[in-house]
Amino acid sequence: MVIACYSIDSSVSLANIQDVWIPEVKQTKPDVPIVLVATKSDLKDQLSPDKIVTPKEEKRVANAIGAIGHVQASALTTENVKTIFDICIAGYENRGEKKKKIKRMFGLGSTH
């Protein structure tokens, strides 16, 4: 399981997930499940909308890297921290099943 994290206030960090880190992981572990996590979600209300990664951008990258889930979380407020681990556990327990089932289990058709 790979938890690929980027900062919600940095589109560069999200681009690096897709362009640098996931290709490197896929070279050695092509079938490893990936969970895409936006960190610092508590900043969404403090920054102007043009300074944060949009849910549309997040979903595009999640689909492009084949993530089993994507979630926005905050260590400061603990928002969605448990959800990250729940997605990872479900991904492990259902590793032979399709990604769609795992996404349905957590309502990940939209951004969290």
N, C-alpha and C positions, 0 to 999 in steps of 0.2 A: 504494500500500500504506500502510495506517495501522496503526501499532503503538500500541494503546491501553493504557497502563500505569496500574495502580493499586497502592496499597500493601496487602499482604496483611493488615496490621494495622489497616486502615481501611475499614469498610463504607461510609463516606461517600464515599471516593474511588472505590469501585466504583460506587456510585449515580450519581456525577457523570459517569462514563463513559457510562452509559445515558441519563441525563436531560439532560446538558449537551453533552458533547463529540461524541458520535456524531451527535445531531441536527444540530449545527452542520456537521459534515463532510458529512453526507448532503444538506444544502442545496446545496452546490456540487459535490460528487462522489458522486452517489447510488449508483454501482456500484463504488466503490472497495473492494477487499478489506480486511478488518479482522482483525488478530490481537490477541486479548486477553491481556495479560501481567500476572500478579501479581508484583510486585517484593518483595524482602526475604524470599524463601521460607526463608532461613536462620533467621528468627525463629520459625518454626512450633514448634520444640522448646523455645524459650525463653519463650514466652508461654502463658498458659492458653487452652484451646480457645475460650472465650467472647470472647477478644480478637482472634481471627483470622477472616478471611472463610472460610466453609466451601466445600469443593469443590462442593457442591450450589448454593450461591449463585453461585459463579463460572460454573458450567455454565448456570444459568438466564439470567444476563446474556449470556453468549456466544451462546446460542441467540436471545435477544431482539434482539441487535444484528446477528445474521447473521454472526458471526465465522467465518472459515475455520478457525480454530484457537484454542485457549486453552492457556496453559502457566504454571506457576509457576516463577519463576527467581530466582537470586541473583547479583548482581554481585560480592558479597563472596566467595562460594565458587565462582563461575562455573557453578553448577548450571543446566543447561538453556539457557545463553546461546546455545550453538551451535544448539540446537533452534529457538530463535526465528528465527534467520536461515535455517535449513533450511526452516521453514514458509513464510517469506516468499518464498524462492526458488521453492519448489514452487508457491506461490500465483501467482507471476508466470509461471512456465513453463506452468502449467495454467489460466491465467486464463479460458479459454473452456470449461473443464470444470466439472463439478459440485463443490460443496464437499465432498460425501461422499467423493469419491475422495481429495482432499487429506487429509481427516481420517483415512481408512484408512491412507494412506501413513505417517502418524506415530502411529498408534494413539491418536488423540485422542477415542475414544469415552469415555474416562475422563480425569480430571484428571492432569496431569503436574506 
